[in-house]
Amino acid sequence: MTILIIWLIAFCLIAFFVHQGWNNGVSQKLDKILPGFLKSHGDNRYLWVIALAVLGATALVNPVDMLLVVLLLAVIGLIVMALVNWVGNKTPH
């Protein structure tokens, strides 16, 4: 129960500060990081505020879990890239 309350407080605070700073640079910084098809260009404010607040609150409450998920996804991505390169080299040109 305590973890839930801490997560809710962190979620509310992060959501508040991201919402307040959306026009002061959060949107532009987000557009620099994201690939073209995910860029917000200032739109979808509430979607990105909620997404960033969930990620931030979860990273504050369970940082080890988040790190392990990121590492797992990175390993899976590297394996997929290696398989794609291997299959690409096997095909005749």
C-alpha angles and dihedrals in degrees: 000000000000092000090053092052092048090048092050093049091048091047093051094046095047092045091049095050095043090049092049093048097042095105093036096066112301092101093048093047091049091051091052092054101042127076118251099267092052098046113124100200087203094307127110092040096161094046092053093042091055093043093050092045092051092048093045095047092046091048090052095048100036108021095155092053091049091049092050092049091050091049092048092050091048092052091048090048092051092049092050091048091049091050092048091050091046093050090045091055092049095056117089116247 
